């Protein structure tokens, strides 16, 4: 399942996201989205968990939790339209 993580502190790294989601199962990929021109984080990213991972638990437990002084938003990623 692909999970959207929003309202990230601009200092958040892919390693930070990997550590945050590690207890919920195998992580297939992590991406912090950056601005093409500046290379600076845009404040959101995606975590893809393996099919047998506890993705719904991760969403429930981590939505609204604090990361670097910000309440992060965690929910199932919607496909691009």
C-alpha positions in Angstrom: 0.0 0.0 0.0 1.2 3.5 -0.8 0.9 6.0 2.0 0.9 9.8 1.8 2.7 11.6 4.6 2.1 15.4 4.6 3.0 18.4 6.7 6.6 17.1 7.1 9.2 19.4 8.6 11.4 20.6 5.7 14.4 18.9 7.5 12.8 15.4 7.2 14.8 12.8 5.3 13.9 9.5 3.6 15.8 7.9 6.5 13.5 9.6 9.0 10.4 8.3 7.3 11.9 4.8 7.0 12.6 4.8 10.8 9.1 6.1 11.5 7.3 3.3 9.6 9.8 0.5 10.3 7.7 -1.2 13.1 4.8 -1.6 10.7 6.4 -4.1 8.3 8.6 -4.3 5.3 9.1 -1.0 3.5 9.3 -1.3 -0.3 10.1 2.4 -1.0 10.3 5.8 0.6 10.4 9.2 -1.1 10.5 12.8 0.2 9.3 15.0 -2.6 11.6 17.9 -3.4 11.3 21.0 -5.5 13.0 20.5 -8.9 14.7 23.9 -9.0 15.8 24.3 -5.4 16.2 20.7 -4.2 14.4 21.7 -1.0 11.7 19.4 0.5 8.2 20.3 -0.4 6.9 19.0 3.0 5.4 15.7 1.9 6.4 12.3 0.9 5.3 8.7 0.3 6.0 5.4 1.9 5.1 2.1 0.2 4.7 -0.8 2.5 4.7 -4.5 1.5 1.3 -6.2 1.0 1.6 -8.1 4.3 2.6 -4.9 6.3 0.2 -3.3 8.8 -0.5 -0.2 6.7 -3.8 0.6 8.3 -2.3 0.4 11.8 0.5 2.8 10.6 -2.1 5.3 9.2 -4.2 5.1 12.4 -1.2 5.4 14.8 0.9 8.0 13.0 -1.8 10.4 11.6 -1.5 13.6 13.7 1.7 12.5 15.5 4.5 14.9 16.1 7.6 15.0 13.8 10.0 17.8 14.3 7.3 20.0 16.0 4.7 19.4 13.3 1.6 17.3 13.3 2.0 15.1 10.3 -0.9 13.9 8.1 -0.8 10.2 7.2 -3.3 8.6 4.9 -3.7 6.2 2.0 -2.2 7.8 -1.2 -4.7 8.5 -3.9 -3.7 7.7 -7.5 -2.8 10.7 -9.7 -5.7 11.9 -11.7 
